Amino acid sequence: MEKLVDYALFLVKSICKDSESVKVEYQSEDDINVVNIYVSESDMGAVIGKSGKMASSLRTLLIAFAYLNELGKIKVNFNSLA
């Protein structure tokens, strides 16, 4: 799962202005792998995007990465650092 976390970090850091505050955590719940992405409050708009299109695209890329690397089902959550 380290590859998935690194890939998520790469994608989200390339979008955020405050790339140093980006944090990605992985946890396993039953048979679903959960990726929690934390960004600063000021970068939430960039990560979510207009009508949620950027978040949807990021989810699609991460799910495709997990599928190609046979990592199983994943769920992606976006959170702000408060």
HTML snippet that shows the backbone in 3Dmol.js (N, CA, C, O; Angstrom):
<script src="https://3Dmol.org/build/3Dmol-min.js"></script>
<div id="view" style="width:600px;height:400px;position:relative"></div>
<script>
const pdb = `
ATOM      1  N   MET A   1       0.802  -1.194   0.000  1.00  0.00           N
ATOM      2  CA  MET A   1       0.000   0.000   0.000  1.00  0.00           C
ATOM      3  C   MET A   1       0.849   1.264   0.000  1.00  0.00           C
ATOM      4  O   MET A   1       0.333   2.362  -0.206  1.00  0.00           O
ATOM      5  N   GLU A   2       2.125   1.113   0.226  1.00  0.00           N
ATOM      6  CA  GLU A   2       3.011   2.272   0.222  1.00  0.00           C
ATOM      7  C   GLU A   2       3.021   2.956  -1.142  1.00  0.00           C
ATOM      8  O   GLU A   2       3.112   4.180  -1.228  1.00  0.00           O
ATOM      9  N   LYS A   3       2.927   2.156  -2.212  1.00  0.00           N
ATOM     10  CA  LYS A   3       2.887   2.719  -3.562  1.00  0.00           C
ATOM     11  C   LYS A   3       1.658   3.604  -3.741  1.00  0.00           C
ATOM     12  O   LYS A   3       1.740   4.679  -4.336  1.00  0.00           O
ATOM     13  N   LEU A   4       0.525   3.150  -3.227  1.00  0.00           N
ATOM     14  CA  LEU A   4      -0.720   3.900  -3.344  1.00  0.00           C
ATOM     15  C   LEU A   4      -0.632   5.220  -2.585  1.00  0.00           C
ATOM     16  O   LEU A   4      -1.076   6.254  -3.083  1.00  0.00           O
ATOM     17  N   VAL A   5      -0.071   5.190  -1.401  1.00  0.00           N
ATOM     18  CA  VAL A   5       0.091   6.403  -0.600  1.00  0.00           C
ATOM     19  C   VAL A   5       1.027   7.378  -1.305  1.00  0.00           C
ATOM     20  O   VAL A   5       0.747   8.575  -1.358  1.00  0.00           O
ATOM     21  N   ASP A   6       2.128   6.879  -1.842  1.00  0.00           N
ATOM     22  CA  ASP A   6       3.070   7.738  -2.562  1.00  0.00           C
ATOM     23  C   ASP A   6       2.431   8.361  -3.799  1.00  0.00           C
ATOM     24  O   ASP A   6       2.654   9.534  -4.097  1.00  0.00           O
ATOM     25  N   TYR A   7       1.640   7.572  -4.513  1.00  0.00           N
ATOM     26  CA  TYR A   7       0.957   8.075  -5.712  1.00  0.00           C
ATOM     27  C   TYR A   7      -0.062   9.156  -5.336  1.00  0.00           C
ATOM     28  O   TYR A   7      -0.161  10.181  -6.010  1.00  0.00           O
ATOM     29  N   ALA A   8      -0.811   8.924  -4.264  1.00  0.00           N
ATOM     30  CA  ALA A   8      -1.782   9.916  -3.799  1.00  0.00           C
ATOM     31  C   ALA A   8      -1.075  11.203  -3.380  1.00  0.00           C
ATOM     32  O   ALA A   8      -1.540  12.298  -3.697  1.00  0.00           O
ATOM     33  N   LEU A   9       0.035  11.078  -2.675  1.00  0.00           N
ATOM     34  CA  LEU A   9       0.820  12.256  -2.281  1.00  0.00           C
ATOM     35  C   LEU A   9       1.281  13.032  -3.504  1.00  0.00           C
ATOM     36  O   LEU A   9       1.175  14.258  -3.536  1.00  0.00           O
ATOM     37  N   PHE A  10       1.788  12.334  -4.505  1.00  0.00           N
ATOM     38  CA  PHE A  10       2.258  12.974  -5.726  1.00  0.00           C
ATOM     39  C   PHE A  10       1.141  13.760  -6.399  1.00  0.00           C
ATOM     40  O   PHE A  10       1.331  14.914  -6.784  1.00  0.00           O
ATOM     41  N   LEU A  11      -0.031  13.130  -6.539  1.00  0.00           N
ATOM     42  CA  LEU A  11      -1.148  13.792  -7.208  1.00  0.00           C
ATOM     43  C   LEU A  11      -1.630  15.022  -6.452  1.00  0.00           C
ATOM     44  O   LEU A  11      -1.809  16.089  -7.040  1.00  0.00           O
ATOM     45  N   VAL A  12      -1.838  14.873  -5.153  1.00  0.00           N
ATOM     46  CA  VAL A  12      -2.415  15.971  -4.369  1.00  0.00           C
ATOM     47  C   VAL A  12      -1.412  17.105  -4.180  1.00  0.00           C
ATOM     48  O   VAL A  12      -1.798  18.274  -4.217  1.00  0.00           O
ATOM     49  N   LYS A  13      -0.145  16.788  -3.981  1.00  0.00           N
ATOM     50  CA  LYS A  13       0.864  17.839  -3.824  1.00  0.00           C
ATOM     51  C   LYS A  13       1.005  18.674  -5.090  1.00  0.00           C
ATOM     52  O   LYS A  13       1.318  19.862  -5.015  1.00  0.00           O
ATOM     53  N   SER A  14       0.779  18.072  -6.244  1.00  0.00           N
ATOM     54  CA  SER A  14       0.892  18.824  -7.495  1.00  0.00           C
ATOM     55  C   SER A  14      -0.263  19.810  -7.674  1.00  0.00           C
ATOM     56  O   SER A  14      -0.168  20.727  -8.489  1.00  0.00           O
ATOM     57  N   ILE A  15      -1.342  19.633  -6.931  1.00  0.00           N
ATOM     58  CA  ILE A  15      -2.502  20.521  -7.020  1.00  0.00           C
ATOM     59  C   ILE A  15      -2.434  21.642  -5.982  1.00  0.00           C
ATOM     60  O   ILE A  15      -2.843  22.770  -6.259  1.00  0.00           O
ATOM     61  N   CYS A  16      -1.925  21.340  -4.801  1.00  0.00           N
ATOM     62  CA  CYS A  16      -1.971  22.262  -3.659  1.00  0.00           C
ATOM     63  C   CYS A  16      -0.865  23.305  -3.700  1.00  0.00           C
ATOM     64  O   CYS A  16       0.254  23.035  -4.137  1.00  0.00           O
ATOM     65  N   LYS A  17      -1.207  24.510  -3.232  1.00  0.00           N
ATOM     66  CA  LYS A  17      -0.203  25.557  -3.086  1.00  0.00           C
ATOM     67  C   LYS A  17       0.680  25.286  -1.871  1.00  0.00           C
ATOM     68  O   LYS A  17       1.894  25.481  -1.918  1.00  0.00           O
ATOM     69  N   ASP A  18       0.058  24.834  -0.785  1.00  0.00           N
ATOM     70  CA  ASP A  18       0.783  24.508   0.449  1.00  0.00           C
ATOM     71  C   ASP A  18       1.053  22.998   0.451  1.00  0.00           C
ATOM     72  O   ASP A  18       0.456  22.249   1.225  1.00  0.00           O
ATOM     73  N   SER A  19       1.954  22.573  -0.421  1.00  0.00           N
ATOM     74  CA  SER A  19       2.187  21.135  -0.591  1.00  0.00           C
ATOM     75  C   SER A  19       2.863  20.482   0.609  1.00  0.00           C
ATOM     76  O   SER A  19       2.810  19.261   0.762  1.00  0.00           O
ATOM     77  N   GLU A  20       3.495  21.279   1.456  1.00  0.00           N
ATOM     78  CA  GLU A  20       4.162  20.721   2.630  1.00  0.00           C
ATOM     79  C   GLU A  20       3.168  20.218   3.682  1.00  0.00           C
ATOM     80  O   GLU A  20       3.504  19.355   4.493  1.00  0.00           O
ATOM     81  N   SER A  21       1.953  20.757   3.667  1.00  0.00           N
ATOM     82  CA  SER A  21       0.976  20.351   4.678  1.00  0.00           C
ATOM     83  C   SER A  21       0.146  19.136   4.246  1.00  0.00           C
ATOM     84  O   SER A  21      -0.662  18.637   5.031  1.00  0.00           O
ATOM     85  N   VAL A  22       0.330  18.659   3.025  1.00  0.00           N
ATOM     86  CA  VAL A  22      -0.441  17.508   2.543  1.00  0.00           C
ATOM     87  C   VAL A  22      -0.011  16.253   3.288  1.00  0.00           C
ATOM     88  O   VAL A  22       1.178  15.979   3.453  1.00  0.00           O
ATOM     89  N   LYS A  23      -1.016  15.496   3.736  1.00  0.00           N
ATOM     90  CA  LYS A  23      -0.745  14.259   4.466  1.00  0.00           C
ATOM     91  C   LYS A  23      -1.699  13.181   3.951  1.00  0.00           C
ATOM     92  O   LYS A  23      -2.885  13.441   3.747  1.00  0.00           O
ATOM     93  N   VAL A  24      -1.184  11.990   3.746  1.00  0.00           N
ATOM     94  CA  VAL A  24      -2.003  10.876   3.287  1.00  0.00           C
ATOM     95  C   VAL A  24      -1.822   9.715   4.254  1.00  0.00           C
ATOM     96  O   VAL A  24      -0.699   9.318   4.564  1.00  0.00           O
ATOM     97  N   GLU A  25      -2.945   9.174   4.729  1.00  0.00           N
ATOM     98  CA  GLU A  25      -2.908   8.030   5.636  1.00  0.00           C
ATOM     99  C   GLU A  25      -3.674   6.876   5.017  1.00  0.00           C
ATOM    100  O   GLU A  25      -4.655   7.075   4.302  1.00  0.00           O
ATOM    101  N   TYR A  26      -3.221   5.690   5.296  1.00  0.00           N
ATOM    102  CA  TYR A  26      -3.873   4.480   4.810  1.00  0.00           C
ATOM    103  C   TYR A  26      -4.342   3.661   6.008  1.00  0.00           C
ATOM    104  O   TYR A  26      -3.632   3.535   7.006  1.00  0.00           O
ATOM    105  N   GLN A  27      -5.540   3.111   5.895  1.00  0.00           N
ATOM    106  CA  GLN A  27      -6.019   2.183   6.915  1.00  0.00           C
ATOM    107  C   GLN A  27      -6.890   1.132   6.245  1.00  0.00           C
ATOM    108  O   GLN A  27      -7.488   1.384   5.199  1.00  0.00           O
ATOM    109  N   SER A  28      -6.957  -0.030   6.845  1.00  0.00           N
ATOM    110  CA  SER A  28      -7.739  -1.120   6.287  1.00  0.00           C
ATOM    111  C   SER A  28      -8.951  -1.371   7.173  1.00  0.00           C
ATOM    112  O   SER A  28      -8.821  -1.579   8.379  1.00  0.00           O
ATOM    113  N   GLU A  29     -10.132  -1.349   6.559  1.00  0.00           N
ATOM    114  CA  GLU A  29     -11.377  -1.627   7.274  1.00  0.00           C
ATOM    115  C   GLU A  29     -12.047  -2.802   6.581  1.00  0.00           C
ATOM    116  O   GLU A  29     -12.482  -2.678   5.436  1.00  0.00           O
ATOM    117  N   ASP A  30     -12.137  -3.931   7.254  1.00  0.00           N
ATOM    118  CA  ASP A  30     -12.693  -5.162   6.685  1.00  0.00           C
ATOM    119  C   ASP A  30     -11.964  -5.498   5.392  1.00  0.00           C
ATOM    120  O   ASP A  30     -10.757  -5.739   5.423  1.00  0.00           O
ATOM    121  N   ASP A  31     -12.652  -5.522   4.260  1.00  0.00           N
ATOM    122  CA  ASP A  31     -11.986  -5.838   2.996  1.00  0.00           C
ATOM    123  C   ASP A  31     -11.825  -4.601   2.113  1.00  0.00           C
ATOM    124  O   ASP A  31     -11.514  -4.713   0.927  1.00  0.00           O
ATOM    125  N   ILE A  32     -12.041  -3.415   2.702  1.00  0.00           N
ATOM    126  CA  ILE A  32     -11.900  -2.162   1.950  1.00  0.00           C
ATOM    127  C   ILE A  32     -10.715  -1.382   2.510  1.00  0.00           C
ATOM    128  O   ILE A  32     -10.576  -1.219   3.722  1.00  0.00           O
ATOM    129  N   ASN A  33      -9.870  -0.908   1.608  1.00  0.00           N
ATOM    130  CA  ASN A  33      -8.729  -0.083   1.977  1.00  0.00           C
ATOM    131  C   ASN A  33      -9.157   1.382   1.903  1.00  0.00           C
ATOM    132  O   ASN A  33      -9.708   1.821   0.894  1.00  0.00           O
ATOM    133  N   VAL A  34      -8.905   2.129   2.965  1.00  0.00           N
ATOM    134  CA  VAL A  34      -9.325   3.529   3.032  1.00  0.00           C
ATOM    135  C   VAL A  34      -8.091   4.420   2.953  1.00  0.00           C
ATOM    136  O   VAL A  34      -7.120   4.235   3.686  1.00  0.00           O
ATOM    137  N   VAL A  35      -8.155   5.392   2.041  1.00  0.00           N
ATOM    138  CA  VAL A  35      -7.091   6.382   1.896  1.00  0.00           C
ATOM    139  C   VAL A  35      -7.660   7.721   2.356  1.00  0.00           C
ATOM    140  O   VAL A  35      -8.591   8.249   1.747  1.00  0.00           O
ATOM    141  N   ASN A  36      -7.101   8.262   3.423  1.00  0.00           N
ATOM    142  CA  ASN A  36      -7.508   9.566   3.947  1.00  0.00           C
ATOM    143  C   ASN A  36      -6.491  10.604   3.512  1.00  0.00           C
ATOM    144  O   ASN A  36      -5.301  10.480   3.803  1.00  0.00           O
ATOM    145  N   ILE A  37      -6.962  11.629   2.811  1.00  0.00           N
ATOM    146  CA  ILE A  37      -6.093  12.690   2.318  1.00  0.00           C
ATOM    147  C   ILE A  37      -6.409  13.958   3.099  1.00  0.00           C
ATOM    148  O   ILE A  37      -7.556  14.402   3.145  1.00  0.00           O
ATOM    149  N   TYR A  38      -5.382  14.533   3.710  1.00  0.00           N
ATOM    150  CA  TYR A  38      -5.522  15.748   4.500  1.00  0.00           C
ATOM    151  C   TYR A  38      -4.779  16.884   3.819  1.00  0.00           C
ATOM    152  O   TYR A  38      -3.601  16.749   3.487  1.00  0.00           O
ATOM    153  N   VAL A  39      -5.470  18.014   3.608  1.00  0.00           N
ATOM    154  CA  VAL A  39      -4.850  19.203   3.021  1.00  0.00           C
ATOM    155  C   VAL A  39      -5.226  20.409   3.869  1.00  0.00           C
ATOM    156  O   VAL A  39      -6.154  20.342   4.676  1.00  0.00           O
ATOM    157  N   SER A  40      -4.507  21.510   3.686  1.00  0.00           N
ATOM    158  CA  SER A  40      -4.816  22.715   4.454  1.00  0.00           C
ATOM    159  C   SER A  40      -6.162  23.265   4.009  1.00  0.00           C
ATOM    160  O   SER A  40      -6.623  23.006   2.897  1.00  0.00           O
ATOM    161  N   GLU A  41      -6.773  24.017   4.885  1.00  0.00           N
ATOM    162  CA  GLU A  41      -8.105  24.573   4.625  1.00  0.00           C
ATOM    163  C   GLU A  41      -8.114  25.429   3.358  1.00  0.00           C
ATOM    164  O   GLU A  41      -9.094  25.428   2.614  1.00  0.00           O
ATOM    165  N   SER A  42      -7.027  26.154   3.115  1.00  0.00           N
ATOM    166  CA  SER A  42      -6.970  27.031   1.943  1.00  0.00           C
ATOM    167  C   SER A  42      -6.872  26.249   0.629  1.00  0.00           C
ATOM    168  O   SER A  42      -7.195  26.789  -0.429  1.00  0.00           O
ATOM    169  N   ASP A  43      -6.437  25.003   0.679  1.00  0.00           N
ATOM    170  CA  ASP A  43      -6.301  24.187  -0.528  1.00  0.00           C
ATOM    171  C   ASP A  43      -7.497  23.277  -0.782  1.00  0.00           C
ATOM    172  O   ASP A  43      -7.531  22.586  -1.801  1.00  0.00           O
ATOM    173  N   MET A  44      -8.477  23.258   0.117  1.00  0.00           N
ATOM    174  CA  MET A  44      -9.623  22.371  -0.059  1.00  0.00           C
ATOM    175  C   MET A  44     -10.386  22.683  -1.345  1.00  0.00           C
ATOM    176  O   MET A  44     -10.860  21.767  -2.018  1.00  0.00           O
ATOM    177  N   GLY A  45     -10.509  23.956  -1.690  1.00  0.00           N
ATOM    178  CA  GLY A  45     -11.208  24.334  -2.910  1.00  0.00           C
ATOM    179  C   GLY A  45     -10.531  23.782  -4.150  1.00  0.00           C
ATOM    180  O   GLY A  45     -11.202  23.338  -5.081  1.00  0.00           O
ATOM    181  N   ALA A  46      -9.210  23.805  -4.169  1.00  0.00           N
ATOM    182  CA  ALA A  46      -8.467  23.284  -5.320  1.00  0.00           C
ATOM    183  C   ALA A  46      -8.589  21.769  -5.411  1.00  0.00           C
ATOM    184  O   ALA A  46      -8.686  21.218  -6.507  1.00  0.00           O
ATOM    185  N   VAL A  47      -8.585  21.099  -4.273  1.00  0.00           N
ATOM    186  CA  VAL A  47      -8.665  19.636  -4.265  1.00  0.00           C
ATOM    187  C   VAL A  47     -10.073  19.160  -4.606  1.00  0.00           C
ATOM    188  O   VAL A  47     -10.230  18.170  -5.319  1.00  0.00           O
ATOM    189  N   ILE A  48     -11.092  19.847  -4.111  1.00  0.00           N
ATOM    190  CA  ILE A  48     -12.464  19.467  -4.415  1.00  0.00           C
ATOM    191  C   ILE A  48     -12.813  19.869  -5.853  1.00  0.00           C
ATOM    192  O   ILE A  48     -13.418  19.087  -6.586  1.00  0.00           O
ATOM    193  N   GLY A  49     -12.437  21.071  -6.250  1.00  0.00           N
ATOM    194  CA  GLY A  49     -12.703  21.538  -7.604  1.00  0.00           C
ATOM    195  C   GLY A  49     -14.129  22.008  -7.785  1.00  0.00           C
ATOM    196  O   GLY A  49     -14.958  21.915  -6.879  1.00  0.00           O
ATOM    197  N   LYS A  50     -14.393  22.511  -8.967  1.00  0.00           N
ATOM    198  CA  LYS A  50     -15.733  23.017  -9.289  1.00  0.00           C
ATOM    199  C   LYS A  50     -16.703  21.850  -9.403  1.00  0.00           C
ATOM    200  O   LYS A  50     -16.490  20.934 -10.197  1.00  0.00           O
ATOM    201  N   SER A  51     -17.756  21.885  -8.617  1.00  0.00           N
ATOM    202  CA  SER A  51     -18.777  20.825  -8.572  1.00  0.00           C
ATOM    203  C   SER A  51     -18.193  19.461  -8.214  1.00  0.00           C
ATOM    204  O   SER A  51     -18.784  18.432  -8.542  1.00  0.00           O
ATOM    205  N   GLY A  52     -17.044  19.441  -7.547  1.00  0.00           N
ATOM    206  CA  GLY A  52     -16.445  18.182  -7.114  1.00  0.00           C
ATOM    207  C   GLY A  52     -15.739  17.404  -8.209  1.00  0.00           C
ATOM    208  O   GLY A  52     -15.430  16.226  -8.029  1.00  0.00           O
ATOM    209  N   LYS A  53     -15.482  18.037  -9.328  1.00  0.00           N
ATOM    210  CA  LYS A  53     -14.871  17.334 -10.465  1.00  0.00           C
ATOM    211  C   LYS A  53     -13.432  16.917 -10.190  1.00  0.00           C
ATOM    212  O   LYS A  53     -13.018  15.832 -10.598  1.00  0.00           O
ATOM    213  N   MET A  54     -12.662  17.764  -9.505  1.00  0.00           N
ATOM    214  CA  MET A  54     -11.268  17.413  -9.218  1.00  0.00           C
ATOM    215  C   MET A  54     -11.216  16.235  -8.249  1.00  0.00           C
ATOM    216  O   MET A  54     -10.430  15.309  -8.445  1.00  0.00           O
ATOM    217  N   ALA A  55     -12.043  16.261  -7.210  1.00  0.00           N
ATOM    218  CA  ALA A  55     -12.083  15.155  -6.242  1.00  0.00           C
ATOM    219  C   ALA A  55     -12.494  13.860  -6.929  1.00  0.00           C
ATOM    220  O   ALA A  55     -11.937  12.798  -6.653  1.00  0.00           O
ATOM    221  N   SER A  56     -13.460  13.952  -7.815  1.00  0.00           N
ATOM    222  CA  SER A  56     -13.913  12.775  -8.555  1.00  0.00           C
ATOM    223  C   SER A  56     -12.800  12.221  -9.440  1.00  0.00           C
ATOM    224  O   SER A  56     -12.618  11.007  -9.535  1.00  0.00           O
ATOM    225  N   SER A  57     -12.065  13.112 -10.080  1.00  0.00           N
ATOM    226  CA  SER A  57     -10.951  12.691 -10.933  1.00  0.00           C
ATOM    227  C   SER A  57      -9.841  12.037 -10.115  1.00  0.00           C
ATOM    228  O   SER A  57      -9.273  11.025 -10.526  1.00  0.00           O
ATOM    229  N   LEU A  58      -9.536  12.619  -8.956  1.00  0.00           N
ATOM    230  CA  LEU A  58      -8.514  12.035  -8.088  1.00  0.00           C
ATOM    231  C   LEU A  58      -8.937  10.649  -7.618  1.00  0.00           C
ATOM    232  O   LEU A  58      -8.124   9.724  -7.598  1.00  0.00           O
ATOM    233  N   ARG A  59     -10.199  10.502  -7.240  1.00  0.00           N
ATOM    234  CA  ARG A  59     -10.710   9.191  -6.834  1.00  0.00           C
ATOM    235  C   ARG A  59     -10.564   8.177  -7.958  1.00  0.00           C
ATOM    236  O   ARG A  59     -10.126   7.049  -7.732  1.00  0.00           O
ATOM    237  N   THR A  60     -10.933   8.580  -9.172  1.00  0.00           N
ATOM    238  CA  THR A  60     -10.852   7.690 -10.331  1.00  0.00           C
ATOM    239  C   THR A  60      -9.414   7.238 -10.570  1.00  0.00           C
ATOM    240  O   THR A  60      -9.168   6.057 -10.811  1.00  0.00           O
ATOM    241  N   LEU A  61      -8.471   8.164 -10.504  1.00  0.00           N
ATOM    242  CA  LEU A  61      -7.062   7.817 -10.706  1.00  0.00           C
ATOM    243  C   LEU A  61      -6.554   6.857  -9.633  1.00  0.00           C
ATOM    244  O   LEU A  61      -5.827   5.911  -9.937  1.00  0.00           O
ATOM    245  N   LEU A  62      -6.934   7.097  -8.384  1.00  0.00           N
ATOM    246  CA  LEU A  62      -6.475   6.237  -7.295  1.00  0.00           C
ATOM    247  C   LEU A  62      -7.119   4.848  -7.359  1.00  0.00           C
ATOM    248  O   LEU A  62      -6.468   3.845  -7.070  1.00  0.00           O
ATOM    249  N   ILE A  63      -8.384   4.796  -7.734  1.00  0.00           N
ATOM    250  CA  ILE A  63      -9.050   3.496  -7.880  1.00  0.00           C
ATOM    251  C   ILE A  63      -8.439   2.713  -9.029  1.00  0.00           C
ATOM    252  O   ILE A  63      -8.242   1.502  -8.920  1.00  0.00           O
ATOM    253  N   ALA A  64      -8.136   3.393 -10.134  1.00  0.00           N
ATOM    254  CA  ALA A  64      -7.502   2.730 -11.274  1.00  0.00           C
ATOM    255  C   ALA A  64      -6.104   2.230 -10.905  1.00  0.00           C
ATOM    256  O   ALA A  64      -5.716   1.129 -11.298  1.00  0.00           O
ATOM    257  N   PHE A  65      -5.349   3.031 -10.156  1.00  0.00           N
ATOM    258  CA  PHE A  65      -4.016   2.625  -9.706  1.00  0.00           C
ATOM    259  C   PHE A  65      -4.102   1.376  -8.838  1.00  0.00           C
ATOM    260  O   PHE A  65      -3.314   0.443  -8.995  1.00  0.00           O
ATOM    261  N   ALA A  66      -5.072   1.369  -7.917  1.00  0.00           N
ATOM    262  CA  ALA A  66      -5.249   0.210  -7.036  1.00  0.00           C
ATOM    263  C   ALA A  66      -5.640  -1.025  -7.839  1.00  0.00           C
ATOM    264  O   ALA A  66      -5.160  -2.124  -7.560  1.00  0.00           O
ATOM    265  N   TYR A  67      -6.493  -0.855  -8.816  1.00  0.00           N
ATOM    266  CA  TYR A  67      -6.914  -1.984  -9.656  1.00  0.00           C
ATOM    267  C   TYR A  67      -5.737  -2.549 -10.454  1.00  0.00           C
ATOM    268  O   TYR A  67      -5.541  -3.764 -10.504  1.00  0.00           O
ATOM    269  N   LEU A  68      -4.962  -1.669 -11.071  1.00  0.00           N
ATOM    270  CA  LEU A  68      -3.830  -2.118 -11.887  1.00  0.00           C
ATOM    271  C   LEU A  68      -2.749  -2.804 -11.062  1.00  0.00           C
ATOM    272  O   LEU A  68      -2.030  -3.666 -11.569  1.00  0.00           O
ATOM    273  N   ASN A  69      -2.632  -2.425  -9.796  1.00  0.00           N
ATOM    274  CA  ASN A  69      -1.632  -3.017  -8.913  1.00  0.00           C
ATOM    275  C   ASN A  69      -2.220  -4.098  -8.011  1.00  0.00           C
ATOM    276  O   ASN A  69      -1.566  -4.557  -7.074  1.00  0.00           O
ATOM    277  N   GLU A  70      -3.464  -4.503  -8.298  1.00  0.00           N
ATOM    278  CA  GLU A  70      -4.151  -5.572  -7.573  1.00  0.00           C
ATOM    279  C   GLU A  70      -4.159  -5.349  -6.061  1.00  0.00           C
ATOM    280  O   GLU A  70      -3.834  -6.243  -5.280  1.00  0.00           O
ATOM    281  N   LEU A  71      -4.542  -4.126  -5.672  1.00  0.00           N
ATOM    282  CA  LEU A  71      -4.574  -3.765  -4.257  1.00  0.00           C
ATOM    283  C   LEU A  71      -5.955  -3.917  -3.641  1.00  0.00           C
ATOM    284  O   LEU A  71      -6.121  -3.685  -2.444  1.00  0.00           O
ATOM    285  N   GLY A  72      -6.927  -4.294  -4.415  1.00  0.00           N
ATOM    286  CA  GLY A  72      -8.282  -4.464  -3.899  1.00  0.00           C
ATOM    287  C   GLY A  72      -9.071  -3.172  -3.963  1.00  0.00           C
ATOM    288  O   GLY A  72      -8.626  -2.184  -4.548  1.00  0.00           O
ATOM    289  N   LYS A  73     -10.251  -3.190  -3.352  1.00  0.00           N
ATOM    290  CA  LYS A  73     -11.129  -2.023  -3.355  1.00  0.00           C
ATOM    291  C   LYS A  73     -10.580  -0.949  -2.433  1.00  0.00           C
ATOM    292  O   LYS A  73     -10.044  -1.240  -1.364  1.00  0.00           O
ATOM    293  N   ILE A  74     -10.721   0.299  -2.865  1.00  0.00           N
ATOM    294  CA  ILE A  74     -10.296   1.404  -2.009  1.00  0.00           C
ATOM    295  C   ILE A  74     -11.410   2.446  -1.925  1.00  0.00           C
ATOM    296  O   ILE A  74     -12.269   2.548  -2.800  1.00  0.00           O
ATOM    297  N   LYS A  75     -11.359   3.199  -0.858  1.00  0.00           N
ATOM    298  CA  LYS A  75     -12.253   4.328  -0.635  1.00  0.00           C
ATOM    299  C   LYS A  75     -11.368   5.525  -0.344  1.00  0.00           C
ATOM    300  O   LYS A  75     -10.400   5.409   0.408  1.00  0.00           O
ATOM    301  N   VAL A  76     -11.680   6.664  -0.923  1.00  0.00           N
ATOM    302  CA  VAL A  76     -10.865   7.862  -0.761  1.00  0.00           C
ATOM    303  C   VAL A  76     -11.669   8.932  -0.031  1.00  0.00           C
ATOM    304  O   VAL A  76     -12.789   9.251  -0.431  1.00  0.00           O
ATOM    305  N   ASN A  77     -11.103   9.482   1.035  1.00  0.00           N
ATOM    306  CA  ASN A  77     -11.726  10.560   1.806  1.00  0.00           C
ATOM    307  C   ASN A  77     -10.826  11.789   1.761  1.00  0.00           C
ATOM    308  O   ASN A  77      -9.604  11.678   1.857  1.00  0.00           O
ATOM    309  N   PHE A  78     -11.440  12.963   1.615  1.00  0.00           N
ATOM    310  CA  PHE A  78     -10.707  14.229   1.633  1.00  0.00           C
ATOM    311  C   PHE A  78     -11.081  14.985   2.894  1.00  0.00           C
ATOM    312  O   PHE A  78     -12.264  15.147   3.195  1.00  0.00           O
ATOM    313  N   ASN A  79     -10.081  15.448   3.636  1.00  0.00           N
ATOM    314  CA  ASN A  79     -10.300  16.139   4.900  1.00  0.00           C
ATOM    315  C   ASN A  79      -9.408  17.374   4.957  1.00  0.00           C
ATOM    316  O   ASN A  79      -8.344  17.412   4.339  1.00  0.00           O
ATOM    317  N   SER A  80      -9.851  18.384   5.705  1.00  0.00           N
ATOM    318  CA  SER A  80      -9.017  19.574   5.881  1.00  0.00           C
ATOM    319  C   SER A  80      -8.295  19.480   7.219  1.00  0.00           C
ATOM    320  O   SER A  80      -8.807  18.913   8.184  1.00  0.00           O
ATOM    321  N   LEU A  81      -7.126  20.035   7.251  1.00  0.00           N
ATOM    322  CA  LEU A  81      -6.364  20.114   8.496  1.00  0.00           C
ATOM    323  C   LEU A  81      -6.892  21.308   9.275  1.00  0.00           C
ATOM    324  O   LEU A  81      -6.872  22.436   8.782  1.00  0.00           O
ATOM    325  N   ALA A  82      -7.355  21.066  10.470  1.00  0.00           N
ATOM    326  CA  ALA A  82      -7.918  22.179  11.253  1.00  0.00           C
ATOM    327  C   ALA A  82      -7.048  22.482  12.429  1.00  0.00           C
ATOM    328  O   ALA A  82      -7.354  23.385  13.207  1.00  0.00           O
TER     329      ALA A  82
END
`;
const viewer = $3Dmol.createViewer("view");
viewer.addModel(pdb, "pdb");
viewer.setStyle({}, {cartoon: {color: "spectrum"}});
viewer.zoomTo();
viewer.render();
</script>
